[in-house]
Amino acid sequence: MERAERSMKDHHSVAFGYLGCRKQVVAFSEVCGWTRIVARERSIGRKGAPVVDEPGRPILIRPISASLELWPDGDINLRGRAW
């Protein structure tokens, strides 16, 4: 996690880290400074069709060059395929 944060800080245009994970690793990520949020996630599926994941799956963010208060409300659009 420290290397990921360092990499994001080295690229000065990164405002937030974004992490989708399993429920089992949420507590570890929070100890490392990540904050769980609740949001709908939009992406493109493997067959090219839009996919909407309703809130509930673990999503965490980590402020890098912006403060946590600046994270925008609303849906998250990955603008492509998820992972």
MOPAC internal coordinates of N, CA, C and O (Angstrom, degrees):
PM7 1SCF
backbone

  N    0.0000 0     0.00 0     0.00 0    0    0    0
  C    1.4493 1     0.00 0     0.00 0    1    0    0
  C    1.5268 1   110.37 1     0.00 0    2    1    0
  O    1.2310 1   120.55 1   143.31 1    3    2    1
  N    1.3358 1   116.55 1   -36.69 1    3    2    1
  C    1.4675 1   119.50 1   179.44 1    5    3    2
  C    1.5234 1   111.03 1   -63.89 1    6    5    3
  O    1.2310 1   120.33 1   139.84 1    7    6    5
  N    1.3300 1   116.97 1   -40.16 1    7    6    5
  C    1.4737 1   120.09 1   178.80 1    9    7    6
  C    1.5183 1   111.44 1   -65.48 1   10    9    7
  O    1.2310 1   120.62 1   140.41 1   11   10    9
  N    1.3197 1   116.43 1   -39.59 1   11   10    9
  C    1.4671 1   119.57 1   178.55 1   13   11   10
  C    1.5243 1   110.08 1   -63.26 1   14   13   11
  O    1.2310 1   120.47 1   135.53 1   15   14   13
  N    1.3203 1   116.72 1   -44.47 1   15   14   13
  C    1.4644 1   120.32 1   178.99 1   17   15   14
  C    1.5301 1   110.92 1   -63.19 1   18   17   15
  O    1.2310 1   120.25 1   137.13 1   19   18   17
  N    1.3222 1   117.12 1   -42.87 1   19   18   17
  C    1.4642 1   121.00 1   179.47 1   21   19   18
  C    1.5308 1   110.37 1   -61.97 1   22   21   19
  O    1.2310 1   120.29 1   137.71 1   23   22   21
  N    1.3183 1   117.06 1   -42.29 1   23   22   21
  C    1.4633 1   121.07 1   178.65 1   25   23   22
  C    1.5268 1   111.16 1   -61.67 1   26   25   23
  O    1.2310 1   120.56 1   138.07 1   27   26   25
  N    1.3281 1   116.53 1   -41.93 1   27   26   25
  C    1.4666 1   119.83 1   179.05 1   29   27   26
  C    1.5231 1   110.77 1   -66.85 1   30   29   27
  O    1.2310 1   120.00 1   141.23 1   31   30   29
  N    1.3179 1   117.60 1   -38.77 1   31   30   29
  C    1.4666 1   120.79 1   179.24 1   33   31   30
  C    1.5238 1   111.14 1   -68.00 1   34   33   31
  O    1.2310 1   120.22 1   147.05 1   35   34   33
  N    1.3271 1   117.18 1   -32.95 1   35   34   33
  C    1.4618 1   120.88 1   179.19 1   37   35   34
  C    1.5272 1   112.51 1   -68.47 1   38   37   35
  O    1.2310 1   120.22 1   158.18 1   39   38   37
  N    1.3268 1   117.19 1   -21.82 1   39   38   37
  C    1.4691 1   122.67 1   176.33 1   41   39   38
  C    1.5242 1   106.51 1  -102.82 1   42   41   39
  O    1.2310 1   120.43 1   -88.33 1   43   42   41
  N    1.2770 1   116.78 1    91.67 1   43   42   41
  C    1.4669 1   123.71 1  -167.50 1   45   43   42
  C    1.5290 1   115.26 1   -57.93 1   46   45   43
  O    1.2310 1   119.58 1   166.68 1   47   46   45
  N    1.3193 1   118.40 1   -13.32 1   47   46   45
  C    1.4619 1   119.25 1  -178.57 1   49   47   46
  C    1.5337 1   112.50 1   -87.11 1   50   49   47
  O    1.2310 1   119.37 1  -178.93 1   51   50   49
  N    1.3213 1   118.81 1     1.07 1   51   50   49
  C    1.4647 1   122.15 1  -179.64 1   53   51   50
  C    1.5259 1   109.22 1   -85.35 1   54   53   51
  O    1.2310 1   120.81 1   -63.58 1   55   54   53
  N    1.3350 1   116.05 1   116.42 1   55   54   53
  C    1.4611 1   120.52 1   178.88 1   57   55   54
  C    1.5302 1   111.33 1   -86.72 1   58   57   55
  O    1.2310 1   120.54 1   140.32 1   59   58   57
  N    1.3460 1   116.57 1   -39.68 1   59   58   57
  C    1.4598 1   122.18 1  -177.40 1   61   59   58
  C    1.5153 1   110.59 1  -141.55 1   62   61   59
  O    1.2310 1   121.22 1   -35.92 1   63   62   61
  N    1.3307 1   115.27 1   144.08 1   63   62   61
  C    1.4497 1   120.38 1   166.06 1   65   63   62
  C    1.5174 1   107.54 1   -84.04 1   66   65   63
  O    1.2310 1   120.23 1   -28.67 1   67   66   65
  N    1.3168 1   117.17 1   151.33 1   67   66   65
  C    1.4560 1   122.63 1  -176.53 1   69   67   66
  C    1.5155 1   107.88 1  -133.89 1   70   69   67
  O    1.2310 1   120.36 1   -51.00 1   71   70   69
  N    1.3187 1   116.92 1   129.00 1   71   70   69
  C    1.4523 1   120.67 1  -174.02 1   73   71   70
  C    1.5174 1   110.48 1  -138.67 1   74   73   71
  O    1.2310 1   120.66 1   -57.67 1   75   74   73
  N    1.3055 1   116.35 1   122.33 1   75   74   73
  C    1.4532 1   122.24 1   168.95 1   77   75   74
  C    1.5187 1   106.51 1  -101.44 1   78   77   75
  O    1.2310 1   119.49 1   -47.83 1   79   78   77
  N    1.3099 1   118.59 1   132.17 1   79   78   77
  C    1.4656 1   119.13 1  -174.86 1   81   79   78
  C    1.5238 1   111.13 1  -148.12 1   82   81   79
  O    1.2310 1   121.34 1    -2.30 1   83   82   81
  N    1.3143 1   115.05 1   177.70 1   83   82   81
  C    1.4634 1   121.56 1   174.83 1   85   83   82
  C    1.5288 1   109.17 1   -81.92 1   86   85   83
  O    1.2310 1   120.84 1   -25.07 1   87   86   85
  N    1.3207 1   115.99 1   154.93 1   87   86   85
  C    1.4659 1   120.99 1   179.30 1   89   87   86
  C    1.5231 1   111.93 1   -56.94 1   90   89   87
  O    1.2310 1   120.53 1   147.96 1   91   90   89
  N    1.3297 1   116.59 1   -32.04 1   91   90   89
  C    1.4576 1   121.01 1  -175.31 1   93   91   90
  C    1.5286 1   113.19 1   -66.30 1   94   93   91
  O    1.2310 1   119.17 1   159.70 1   95   94   93
  N    1.3224 1   119.19 1   -20.30 1   95   94   93
  C    1.4699 1   120.64 1  -177.23 1   97   95   94
  C    1.5287 1   113.20 1  -109.49 1   98   97   95
  O    1.2310 1   119.70 1  -175.64 1   99   98   97
  N    1.3225 1   118.18 1     4.36 1   99   98   97
  C    1.4670 1   121.44 1   179.75 1  101   99   98
  C    1.5200 1   111.07 1   -60.07 1  102  101   99
  O    1.2310 1   119.80 1   131.81 1  103  102  101
  N    1.3181 1   117.99 1   -48.19 1  103  102  101
  C    1.4697 1   120.85 1  -177.32 1  105  103  102
  C    1.5238 1   110.95 1   -60.09 1  106  105  103
  O    1.2310 1   120.01 1   137.53 1  107  106  105
  N    1.3334 1   117.59 1   -42.47 1  107  106  105
  C    1.4653 1   120.87 1   177.81 1  109  107  106
  C    1.5271 1   110.64 1   -61.65 1  110  109  107
  O    1.2310 1   120.37 1   134.87 1  111  110  109
  N    1.3162 1   116.89 1   -45.13 1  111  110  109
  C    1.4668 1   120.94 1  -179.55 1  113  111  110
  C    1.5219 1   111.17 1   -62.62 1  114  113  111
  O    1.2310 1   120.12 1   140.55 1  115  114  113
  N    1.3251 1   117.37 1   -39.45 1  115  114  113
  C    1.4661 1   120.72 1   178.77 1  117  115  114
  C    1.5287 1   111.08 1   -64.53 1  118  117  115
  O    1.2310 1   120.00 1   140.77 1  119  118  117
  N    1.3230 1   117.60 1   -39.23 1  119  118  117
  C    1.4622 1   120.84 1   176.85 1  121  119  118
  C    1.5350 1   110.19 1   -62.23 1  122  121  119
  O    1.2310 1   120.59 1   149.73 1  123  122  121
  N    1.3190 1   116.47 1   -30.27 1  123  122  121
  C    1.4702 1   121.76 1   179.88 1  125  123  122
  C    1.5320 1   112.69 1   -83.47 1  126  125  123
  O    1.2310 1   119.99 1  -175.17 1  127  126  125
  N    1.3316 1   117.62 1     4.83 1  127  126  125
  C    1.4623 1   120.69 1   175.68 1  129  127  126
  C    1.5115 1   116.49 1   101.76 1  130  129  127
  O    1.2310 1   120.01 1  -175.94 1  131  130  129
  N    1.3153 1   117.59 1     4.06 1  131  130  129
  C    1.4603 1   121.36 1   178.41 1  133  131  130
  C    1.5249 1   108.95 1   -85.58 1  134  133  131
  O    1.2310 1   120.33 1   -28.33 1  135  134  133
  N    1.3379 1   116.98 1   151.67 1  135  134  133
  C    1.4583 1   123.19 1  -179.28 1  137  135  134
  C    1.5197 1   109.20 1  -120.10 1  138  137  135
  O    1.2310 1   120.65 1   -50.96 1  139  138  137
  N    1.3256 1   116.37 1   129.04 1  139  138  137
  C    1.4663 1   119.92 1   178.73 1  141  139  138
  C    1.5234 1   109.52 1   -77.33 1  142  141  139
  O    1.2310 1   121.28 1   -44.13 1  143  142  141
  N    1.3233 1   115.16 1   135.87 1  143  142  141
  C    1.4621 1   121.46 1   175.99 1  145  143  142
  C    1.5266 1   108.73 1  -123.40 1  146  145  143
  O    1.2310 1   121.08 1   -14.57 1  147  146  145
  N    1.3072 1   115.53 1   165.43 1  147  146  145
  C    1.4596 1   121.56 1   176.46 1  149  147  146
  C    1.5172 1   107.07 1  -119.25 1  150  149  147
  O    1.2310 1   121.04 1   -58.50 1  151  150  149
  N    1.3366 1   115.62 1   121.50 1  151  150  149
  C    1.4617 1   120.00 1  -178.70 1  153  151  150
  C    1.5283 1   110.33 1  -159.86 1  154  153  151
  O    1.2310 1   121.11 1   -23.12 1  155  154  153
  N    1.3067 1   115.49 1   156.88 1  155  154  153
  C    1.4568 1   122.54 1   172.17 1  157  155  154
  C    1.5294 1   106.69 1   -82.04 1  158  157  155
  O    1.2310 1   120.48 1   -43.67 1  159  158  157
  N    1.3418 1   116.69 1   136.33 1  159  158  157
  C    1.4619 1   121.16 1  -178.04 1  161  159  158
  C    1.5242 1   109.17 1  -113.87 1  162  161  159
  O    1.2310 1   121.15 1   -51.71 1  163  162  161
  N    1.3294 1   115.40 1   128.29 1  163  162  161
  C    1.4658 1   121.33 1   178.75 1  165  163  162
  C    1.5210 1   108.96 1  -110.63 1  166  165  163
  O    1.2310 1   121.01 1   -42.75 1  167  166  165
  N    1.3455 1   115.67 1   137.25 1  167  166  165
  C    1.4585 1   120.82 1   179.16 1  169  167  166
  C    1.5257 1   108.86 1  -152.18 1  170  169  167
  O    1.2310 1   121.18 1     6.51 1  171  170  169
  N    1.3120 1   115.35 1  -173.49 1  171  170  169
  C    1.4627 1   121.55 1   175.96 1  173  171  170
  C    1.5260 1   107.12 1  -114.54 1  174  173  171
  O    1.2310 1   120.47 1   -51.10 1  175  174  173
  N    1.3256 1   116.70 1   128.90 1  175  174  173
  C    1.4570 1   121.46 1  -178.79 1  177  175  174
  C    1.5196 1   112.61 1   -75.17 1  178  177  175
  O    1.2310 1   120.62 1    -5.81 1  179  178  177
  N    1.3021 1   116.43 1   174.19 1  179  178  177
  C    1.4710 1   122.23 1  -178.08 1  181  179  178
  C    1.5143 1   113.26 1   -60.38 1  182  181  179
  O    1.2310 1   120.20 1   152.30 1  183  182  181
  N    1.3257 1   117.22 1   -27.70 1  183  182  181
  C    1.4606 1   120.83 1  -179.93 1  185  183  182
  C    1.5222 1   112.33 1   -93.75 1  186  185  183
  O    1.2310 1   120.31 1  -173.25 1  187  186  185
  N    1.3293 1   117.02 1     6.75 1  187  186  185
  C    1.4536 1   121.08 1   176.57 1  189  187  186
  C    1.5139 1   115.79 1    91.05 1  190  189  187
  O    1.2310 1   120.07 1   178.86 1  191  190  189
  N    1.3098 1   117.47 1    -1.14 1  191  190  189
  C    1.4654 1   120.77 1  -179.06 1  193  191  190
  C    1.5342 1   110.14 1   -89.93 1  194  193  191
  O    1.2310 1   120.29 1   -30.63 1  195  194  193
  N    1.3330 1   117.06 1   149.37 1  195  194  193
  C    1.4677 1   120.19 1   177.40 1  197  195  194
  C    1.5284 1   111.22 1   -62.10 1  198  197  195
  O    1.2310 1   121.07 1   -37.02 1  199  198  197
  N    1.3309 1   115.57 1   142.98 1  199  198  197
  C    1.4588 1   122.69 1   177.73 1  201  199  198
  C    1.5269 1   107.56 1  -125.53 1  202  201  199
  O    1.2310 1   120.77 1   -44.16 1  203  202  201
  N    1.3287 1   116.13 1   135.84 1  203  202  201
  C    1.4623 1   121.06 1   175.68 1  205  203  202
  C    1.5213 1   107.45 1  -123.23 1  206  205  203
  O    1.2310 1   120.84 1   -61.32 1  207  206  205
  N    1.3309 1   116.00 1   118.68 1  207  206  205
  C    1.4641 1   121.66 1   174.77 1  209  207  206
  C    1.5206 1   107.78 1  -100.47 1  210  209  207
  O    1.2310 1   121.25 1   -61.62 1  211  210  209
  N    1.3172 1   115.21 1   118.38 1  211  210  209
  C    1.4585 1   120.29 1  -179.08 1  213  211  210
  C    1.5297 1   109.86 1   -68.15 1  214  213  211
  O    1.2310 1   120.11 1   -22.02 1  215  214  213
  N    1.3257 1   117.40 1   157.98 1  215  214  213
  C    1.4660 1   120.95 1   179.45 1  217  215  214
  C    1.5242 1   111.74 1   -55.08 1  218  217  215
  O    1.2310 1   120.98 1   -33.51 1  219  218  217
  N    1.3011 1   115.72 1   146.49 1  219  218  217
  C    1.4521 1   121.13 1   177.51 1  221  219  218
  C    1.5151 1   112.32 1   140.96 1  222  221  219
  O    1.2310 1   120.25 1   139.90 1  223  222  221
  N    1.3385 1   117.12 1   -40.10 1  223  222  221
  C    1.4586 1   119.59 1   177.33 1  225  223  222
  C    1.5295 1   108.68 1   -70.08 1  226  225  223
  O    1.2310 1   120.11 1   -34.93 1  227  226  225
  N    1.3316 1   117.40 1   145.07 1  227  226  225
  C    1.4704 1   119.46 1  -177.50 1  229  227  226
  C    1.5321 1   113.19 1   -63.63 1  230  229  227
  O    1.2310 1   121.27 1   -56.79 1  231  230  229
  N    1.3183 1   115.18 1   123.21 1  231  230  229
  C    1.4598 1   123.44 1   173.53 1  233  231  230
  C    1.5218 1   105.71 1  -129.74 1  234  233  231
  O    1.2310 1   120.97 1   -49.13 1  235  234  233
  N    1.3205 1   115.75 1   130.87 1  235  234  233
  C    1.4680 1   120.21 1   179.20 1  237  235  234
  C    1.5168 1   109.43 1  -128.20 1  238  237  235
  O    1.2310 1   121.07 1   -30.47 1  239  238  237
  N    1.3238 1   115.56 1   149.53 1  239  238  237
  C    1.4610 1   120.89 1   176.53 1  241  239  238
  C    1.5230 1   108.89 1  -126.14 1  242  241  239
  O    1.2310 1   121.44 1   -22.66 1  243  242  241
  N    1.3326 1   114.84 1   157.34 1  243  242  241
  C    1.4679 1   120.92 1   179.02 1  245  243  242
  C    1.5142 1   107.62 1  -136.85 1  246  245  243
  O    1.2310 1   119.63 1   -65.91 1  247  246  245
  N    1.3234 1   118.31 1   114.09 1  247  246  245
  C    1.4665 1   119.59 1   176.88 1  249  247  246
  C    1.5283 1   110.29 1   -59.57 1  250  249  247
  O    1.2310 1   121.13 1   -47.42 1  251  250  249
  N    1.3240 1   115.44 1   132.58 1  251  250  249
  C    1.4638 1   120.93 1   178.75 1  253  251  250
  C    1.5272 1   109.17 1  -115.12 1  254  253  251
  O    1.2310 1   119.96 1   114.71 1  255  254  253
  N    1.3302 1   117.68 1   -65.29 1  255  254  253
  C    1.4636 1   119.94 1   178.74 1  257  255  254
  C    1.5284 1   112.07 1  -116.25 1  258  257  255
  O    1.2310 1   120.42 1  -172.28 1  259  258  257
  N    1.3262 1   116.80 1     7.72 1  259  258  257
  C    1.4684 1   122.22 1   177.93 1  261  259  258
  C    1.5208 1   107.96 1  -130.30 1  262  261  259
  O    1.2310 1   120.44 1   -18.68 1  263  262  261
  N    1.3126 1   116.77 1   161.32 1  263  262  261
  C    1.4628 1   119.51 1   177.85 1  265  263  262
  C    1.5285 1   110.05 1   -84.50 1  266  265  263
  O    1.2310 1   120.97 1   -25.38 1  267  266  265
  N    1.3142 1   115.74 1   154.62 1  267  266  265
  C    1.4635 1   121.92 1  -178.79 1  269  267  266
  C    1.5288 1   111.66 1   -55.25 1  270  269  267
  O    1.2310 1   120.16 1   145.48 1  271  270  269
  N    1.3123 1   117.30 1   -34.52 1  271  270  269
  C    1.4676 1   121.65 1  -178.84 1  273  271  270
  C    1.5308 1   112.52 1   -64.21 1  274  273  271
  O    1.2310 1   119.83 1   161.29 1  275  274  273
  N    1.3180 1   117.93 1   -18.71 1  275  274  273
  C    1.4661 1   121.16 1  -178.74 1  277  275  274
  C    1.5250 1   113.71 1   -86.74 1  278  277  275
  O    1.2310 1   120.07 1   176.43 1  279  278  277
  N    1.3375 1   117.48 1    -3.57 1  279  278  277
  C    1.4698 1   119.64 1   177.25 1  281  279  278
  C    1.5297 1   107.61 1   -63.35 1  282  281  279
  O    1.2310 1   119.46 1   -54.33 1  283  282  281
  N    1.3339 1   118.65 1   125.67 1  283  282  281
  C    1.4728 1   120.78 1  -176.09 1  285  283  282
  C    1.5289 1   112.73 1   -75.37 1  286  285  283
  O    1.2310 1   120.75 1   -33.88 1  287  286  285
  N    1.3074 1   116.18 1   146.12 1  287  286  285
  C    1.4609 1   121.89 1   173.71 1  289  287  286
  C    1.5219 1   109.09 1   -74.69 1  290  289  287
  O    1.2310 1   120.67 1   -19.23 1  291  290  289
  N    1.3215 1   116.32 1   160.77 1  291  290  289
  C    1.4587 1   121.15 1   173.75 1  293  291  290
  C    1.5157 1   112.96 1   108.14 1  294  293  291
  O    1.2310 1   121.88 1     7.24 1  295  294  293
  N    1.3406 1   114.01 1  -172.76 1  295  294  293
  C    1.4552 1   121.64 1  -178.36 1  297  295  294
  C    1.5254 1   111.06 1   -65.40 1  298  297  295
  O    1.2310 1   121.41 1   -25.36 1  299  298  297
  N    1.3191 1   114.91 1   154.64 1  299  298  297
  C    1.4617 1   121.71 1   174.18 1  301  299  298
  C    1.5191 1   106.91 1  -107.22 1  302  301  299
  O    1.2310 1   120.37 1   -57.89 1  303  302  301
  N    1.3165 1   116.89 1   122.11 1  303  302  301
  C    1.4565 1   121.65 1   179.23 1  305  303  302
  C    1.5210 1   107.89 1  -106.48 1  306  305  303
  O    1.2310 1   120.61 1   -69.46 1  307  306  305
  N    1.3285 1   116.45 1   110.54 1  307  306  305
  C    1.4584 1   120.51 1  -179.17 1  309  307  306
  C    1.5345 1   112.57 1   -73.49 1  310  309  307
  O    1.2310 1   120.38 1   169.38 1  311  310  309
  N    1.3258 1   116.89 1   -10.62 1  311  310  309
  C    1.4709 1   122.29 1   176.60 1  313  311  310
  C    1.5212 1   112.49 1    56.13 1  314  313  311
  O    1.2310 1   121.24 1  -140.18 1  315  314  313
  N    1.3104 1   115.23 1    39.82 1  315  314  313
  C    1.4612 1   120.46 1   179.45 1  317  315  314
  C    1.5213 1   109.49 1   158.50 1  318  317  315
  O    1.2310 1   121.60 1    19.39 1  319  318  317
  N    1.3175 1   114.55 1  -160.61 1  319  318  317
  C    1.4612 1   119.48 1  -179.98 1  321  319  318
  C    1.5166 1   111.35 1   -76.37 1  322  321  319
  O    1.2310 1   121.12 1   -35.61 1  323  322  321
  N    1.3025 1   115.46 1   144.39 1  323  322  321
  C    1.4579 1   120.34 1   175.72 1  325  323  322
  C    1.5183 1   108.19 1   -79.47 1  326  325  323
  O    1.2310 1   121.51 1   -53.31 1  327  326  325
  N    1.3218 1   114.71 1   126.69 1  327  326  325
  C    1.4560 1   123.23 1   177.67 1  329  327  326
  C    1.4946 1   111.28 1    46.78 1  330  329  327
  O    1.2310 1   120.10 1   180.00 1  331  330  329

